């Protein structure tokens, strides 16, 4: 079994038209072929290399990581003398991925990485998280190295990035007992010692994913007397310093293989990453956007796993003299699951491509001045990435929860038993709409793109995609949804009341999300009608119902109704 070779959808996204430009920029015009014998000479060779890695990852995930997931559920990580001891099956997973060379996937070749674009890293991460979302957290946090690459100095890049490529684990140590989503309230103290020329960290971090990692990225208060985000800086701290210990592992509902830790820094030596006072304002915002794309990927992976488990069970399970997949209530449910999965995946890879392009222009700017046209493009791709990330993180995670719920429902009473994978998926899915910013916080991050008209501009562009005549009726329905959404935005703005906007923002967010996903899925159907047209039709029907319901609520809303919800 191979999770990649059986997934035609992933193969479709690997060959998206924009990928050719992304790869050419990532490979600096394929100039590295003379320096590294494994660097590609053209796009076709690059894609061939990606596919080899994806086939390898798909096989390891299906044959090793997925079977190990149940063992990790029974024997998860523990704490011994301030250190996390991974479950034996987790150690096996890490070992095979290190030996397979699947660490440092997106890092440059000069530090031992594979130099894969974000979109391809996302594909590997989807395969890993489909097998085990908990292990996906450990493996996926290697992407924290991008922060060191983007904001660290040359010496830090040369020291830490090869460590990650060889398999060193990472963590982002942000939240504290009294500072969860409100990171401006972080209190962990960073003190500079003139004598040693070193920073020292003192305090406690809580809810830290993979908190006993080899390399910690730590948000700490470096400016004495400060009380807001302007007094925070980002630091790099190694576990090997001996002054970082895990106090305990949280007892969680799901993702049991991923140790969520309370971490104590006891005058731990650390290095400043980037500039002082920019920790939250610049670096953590970038770090969080990457993490949110990672959770969106995990969400799509859980949706895929839930759908696959449900369909396999429905085909095998006989009731009333036939397989239950033949029963209308079951095949309708499976159809909705597949439509949500395909819609979320379309948005996931659209987001990843925009992140890729913004990264490529940032890399180019390190080497040479950008032209005015390039600066404009860079700004546009960055804006798109920022606008789409909160939608795919928020709605992707909500869809993961829906699909996990429906997978249990298809299994009936069996789905409630721990013998079946869908029971674990149901528990694992729940965290996706909470960590790295709840869905409510994603609404806050996204709403300015609704009120500014930016989502409307994207919809107009996506719906302008050339399509076969057979898809014209679907496009007309999505255009009608987009018009309804635009009317709703205008109506909410017409109240001229910030409290009303805050109250109704979740509805505008969902309307925008469903319209954008419908338009993107339709565009993918235009490129491969056989693969996506059925899901597009089902998703448009679901989206119409959601958009109509929110539109009706907004039309009937008056500010006086706010008192009923308080």
N, C-alpha and C positions, 0 to 999 in steps of 0.2 A: 504494500500500500504506500502511496506517495501523495501527500497533501497538495503538492504543487502540480504534478502531472494530471491530477484529476480535476483541477480547478481552471477551467477555460477562462473564467473571468479575470483571474490574475494575469494570464497570458495576454489577454486583450489589453489590459492597462499597461503592460510592459511596452507595448508597441503603439502607444498613443502618439499622434503626430508631434506634440511638443517635446516628447522624450528625445527626439533627434537633436534638437537644439540644446536641451539640458545636458545631454551626454557630451556633446562637442565642447561645451563650455567647461564642464567638469574635467574633461580630459585635456584642457588647454589646446584644443585643436589637434588632439592626438599626438602631441609633441613628446610625450613620455615614452613612446614605443621604443625609442633608441636607447633609453636609459634603463628601462625595466623590461625584461623579455616577456613578462606576462601582461604588459600594458597593451590595450587594443590599438589597432592601426586605423580602424574606422568604426562606424556605428554598428554595422552588422557583427563585427567581431566582439564589440562591447556587449551587445545583447546576448550573444552566444555565451560569453563569460558569466553574465548575470544568470542566464538560464541554468548553467552548470551548477552555480552556487545554490540557486533556488531548488533545483532537483535534489541536491544533496541535503539541504535543509528540510525539504519536504519529506524525504525518506527518514531522516533521523527523528523528525517530529512524530511521524506516524508510527514508526517501529520501536522507538526508544522512549521519547518524552511522554507521549500519550499513555502508554502502558505504565510508566513510572508514576503518573499522576495519582493513581489510587493508593499506591504504596506511601506516597508522601502525605496523603490525607491521614493515613493511619499512624505514620511515624514522621512527624514534622520536625522543624528545627527546635533546638533547645539552647539554653544558656548555661555555660559552665565557666566559672571563674571570670565573669565579665566578657566572655567571648561567645559568639553564636556558633553553634555546631549544626551545620546543615544536615538534613536527612540524607542517608546514604544514597538514595535515588537522585536527590538534587546534586550531590557531588558527582554522580555518574553523568548526569545531564551536562554539567559544566565541563567535565573532562572531555566528553565527546565533541562538544562545540569548540573547545580550545584546540583539540587535535585536528578538527576539521578545518581550522583556520577561519572560523566564523565569528571571531571577535574583532573589534576595530573595523567593522564592516564599512562604515562611512568615513573613516579616517584616511588621510593621505598615505601614499605608498612610502614616502620617506620616513614615516614613523611606524611602518609595518602594517598599515591598513590596506583595505581592498579598494578604497577610493570609489565606493558605490554612491550614487545619488540618493537623496532622501527617499524618493519614491521606491527605489529598490530595497533600501534598508527597511522601509515600511512593509514591503511584501514579505521579507524574511521574518519580521516581527509578527506579522499576521499569522504566519505558519506556526511560529513558536507559541503564540498565545492561544491559537486554536487547540494545540495539544495540551497546554497547561498554562492558564492565565497567571498563576503564581510564579512559575518559572519564567514566564515572559517578563515579569517585573525585574528579576535578577539580570536576565540577559539584556533586556531593553535599556537598562540604566547605563549601559556603556555609552549611550548617546549623550550623557552628561559631559563626556570628553569634548563635545562640540563647544561647550562654554569655555573650556581652557583653550581650545584652538582659536576661538573668536576673540577672547578677551585677555588671555594670559600673555606673558612675555615669551621671548624665544627660548629662554632657558627652561621655563615651565613646560612649554610644548615638547622640547627635546627630552625632558625627563619623564613626564607623566603619560604622554600619548603612546609611546612604545609599550609602557606597562599595560595600558588598556588593550592594545593590540595583542599582547601575549596572554590576556585573560584576566587582568586585575579587575575587580568589581568596584562599582561606584555607588554613591548615594548623594542625594540633595537634602541637606539637613537644614530645613527652614522652620517648621512649626515647633511651637513650645507649649507647655501646659496651659499658659494663659494667652497664647498667640497662635490661633489656628489660621483661619483665612485672613485675619487682620495682621498681616506681617509687619505693619508699621509698629506694632507693639512688641516686637522681638526685643528680648532683654539680655540674651547671652552676651557676655562681655568679652571684647577683644582689647588687649592691652599691649602697647608697644614698649619693648625694653631697649633703651639706647645702648646699654652695655653689650648685650648679645646681638643686637640688630635683628631681633626676631619678635613676631607677634605671638601672644599666648591667649588661648581661649578658655573661658571658665563659665560653666552653666550647664543647663539641661535642655535637650531637644526631645520632643515626643512625637509619636506617630511617624517615625522615620522608616520609610521602606528600605529594606536591606541595610539597616542601620549599623551593622558591623562590617561595612564594606572596607576595601583596601584603601580607597581614596574618597575622602569626604569633601563636598562643596558645602561650606557652612556660612549662613547669613548671621552676622554678629554686629553688635553695637560697638563701633570703633570710636565714636565721638562722645566723650564724657559730658554728661549734662543734657544730651539731646533726647528728644522724646518721640520723634517721628522718623519717617523713612529716609530723611536726609542725613541721619546719623548712622546709617547701616552700610557695612561694606561686606564684600564676599571674600572668603578665605578658602585655601586648600589645606587640608590636614590629612596626614597619613596615619593609618591604624598602627603602623610599625613604630610610631613614636612612643607607644606604651602608656599614653596619658588619656586615651579614649576607651571607655568601657561601656558595655551594654548592661543596663540595670535589669531590664526585663523585656520579654517579648509579649506583645498584646495577644489576648485570647480572642480571635476574630471569628466572625460568621463564615468567611470564605477566604479564598486565595491563601490557604494554609501553608503552602510551600514558600511563600514570601514572608520572611520575618519582619514584622513591623515593630520597631524597637523604641525604647526609651534610652537615650544615649547621654552619658555624662562626660563632659570635657573638664578635666582636672588640670588646669594650667598646661593645656596641650599646645605644643609649638605648631605654628601655622604660617602660611605665606599669603600675603595679600594678592588677590587675583584682580587685575585691572586697577582702577583708581579708587581711592578712598571716597566714601559717601555715595558711591554709585551702585552699591550692592543691590538695593531693591529697585531703585529708579530705572536702572538700565539692565543689569546682568540677570537678576532674578526674573524680570519680566520676559527676557529672552529665554531663559531656562524653563520657565513655566509654559511658554508657548510650545516649546519642544515636548515637554512632558504631557501637555494636553493633546498634542497630536499622537503621542504614544498611547494615551488612554483611549483615544478615539480608535486607534488601531486595535487595541485589546478588545474594545467593544464590538467592532466588526468581526473580529475573530470568534468571540463568544457567540455572536449571532449566527455565524457560519457553523460552529460546532453544534449549537442548539438545533438548527435546521437539519443538519446532516443526521443527528441522532434521532430526531423526530421522524424524518422520512424513512430512515432505515427500519425503525420500529413499526411504522405504519404499513410498510410493505410486508413485513414478516408476520405481524399480528393478525390472526383470523378471528372474526366475530360474525355471527349471523350468517355463516357459510361463505364468507368472502374476506379478503384482506381489508383492513379498515381504511386503507388509503383510497379505496373505491367508494367510501361513504361520503356524501356531500359535506357534512359538517367537518370532516377531517381534511379532505382535500382543499376545502376553502381555507382552513386554518393554515395548512402548509403553503398555499399560494400566497397568503398575506405575509407569512414569515419570509419567504423567498423574495417577495417584492421589497419589504423593508431592508433586507440584507443587501440586495442589489442597489437600492437607492442610497443607502449609507455608504456603500463601497464606492459608488460613483463620486460622491462628495469627498470621501477620504482621499482618493487619489487626485482629484482636482486640487484639493488643499495642498497635498504633498508636492505636486508639480509647481505650484506657486511658491511654496517655501523653497524648493530647489532653485528656482530662478532668482529669488531674492538672495539666496546664499551665493550663487554663482557671480552675481554682480558685486556682492560684498568682497568676494575673493579677488575679483578682477581689480577692484578699487585699491587693494593692498599692493598691487603690482604696478599700477599705472593710473593716471587720471582718467576718469570716465568722460566720454563726450556728453554734451547736453542731452542728446537723444538717449544715451545709455542711462544717464541719471534719471531721466523721466521714466524710462522703463523700469529701472530699479525701484523707484518710488511706487510705481503702480503695482508691481508684483508683491512688494512688501505690504502694501495696503490690502491687496486681495488676500494674502496669507493671514493677516491680522483679522480681516473680516470673516473669513470662512472658518478659522480655527474654533471660535466659540460655538459655531453652529454644529460642526461635526463632533466636537467633544460633548456638547450637551445633548443633541438629538441622537447621535450615535449610541451614547450610553443609555438613553431612554429606550431606544429600539432593542438594545441588547437585553434589557430587563423584560421587555415585551416578548421577545423571542424565547428567552429562557423560561418565562411563565408558560408560554404556549407549548413548548417542548414537553414540559411536565404534564400539561393537560392532554396532549396526544398520547402519552404513556399511561394515562389514567392512574390507578392506584399504584402501579409499578413505579411510576415516576417519583413517587414520594419516598421510595426506598433507596438507601445508600448503595445498593447493588448497581444502580443505573447512573451513567455519566450525567444525565440531565439534572439529577438532584444536586450534584456539585456545581454544575453550570448555573443553576438557579441562585445558589449562594454566592458564587464568584461574581455574577453579574451585578449584584446589588451595590458593590463599592464603586463601580465605574461612574455612577452619576453623583458620587460624593467627593472622591479624592481628586486632587489637582484642580479644585474649584467645583462646587456643586453646580447643578444645572441652573439654579437661581443666579449664581455668580456669572455664568456664561451669558445669561440674559443681559445682565448689567454691562458686560464687555461688548455685547453685540448691538445694543439698542441704538447707539449713535449712527451705525451704518444703515439702520432702518430709517431713522428720522432725517438723515442727510440725503437719502435717495440712492445711496450706493448699491444697496441690494437690488433696487429696481433697475439700475443700470446693468448689473450683472445678468439679471433675468432677461433683459432685452437682448443682450449679447448672446446668451446661451440659446435663446429661442430663434436666433437668426441662423443657426446651424442648418446647412443644406440637408434635407431629409427626403426619403422616398415618399411617393404619393400615398402609400398605405398608412403612413404615420401622420398625415396631415390632420385628420380629425382629432387625434390626441394632442397635437400641437395647439389646435384651436382651443381645446379645453384648458390647457395649461396657460395659454394667453388670457383666457377669461379669468382664471384663478389669479393671475398676476394683476389684472385690472382690479379685481376685488380687493387684493392686498393693498394696492396703491390707494384705493379709496379709503381703506381702513386707516392707513398711515395719515392721510389728510384729515380724517375725522378726529383722530386722537390729537393731532397737532392743533386742531381747531379749538380744542378746549382751553388751550393756553394755560394749563395747570400742571405743574411738575408732579404733584402727587397723583394726579390722574394718569399721566404718562407712566410713572413708576408702576402704578397698579395694572395698567393695561399692557405693559411692555412684554410680558410673557406671551400674550396672545399675538402681538405683532411678530415676536421672535419665531413662534411656531408657524405662523402663516408664511413668513419669509423662508423658513427652513424647508417646509413642505413644497413650496413653489420652486425653490432652487434645486432641491433634490429631484423633483419631477422633471424639471428642465434638463438637468444633467443626465438623468437616466434616459430620457428621450434622445439626447444627443448621442449617448452610447448605443442606443438602439439603431440610430441612423448609421453608425459604423458597423454594427453587427445585429441585424434585425432578428435573426434566428436566436441569438443568445439572450437578447434583452427585451424584445418587444412585448412578450407576455407579461414580464414583471412590470414594464412601464405602464401597461394598461391597468393592471391591478393597483399599482401604487397611485396612479392618477385618480382612480376612483376613491381610494382612501384619503388622498390629499384634498380632493374636492369636499369631502364631508367635514374634514377638520377646518378648512378655510371658511366654508359656509357657516359652521357653528360659531367660530370666532367673529366673523363678520356680523352675524346677527346679534351677538352679545354687545359688540361695540356700537352698533346702530341704536340699540335700545338702552344704552348706558347713559346715566346722568351722574354728575358729581355727587349728588345727594346719596346715591347708592353706596358710596364708600363707607358710610356709617354702619351699614348692615354687616360689613366684613370685619369691623373692629371689635 
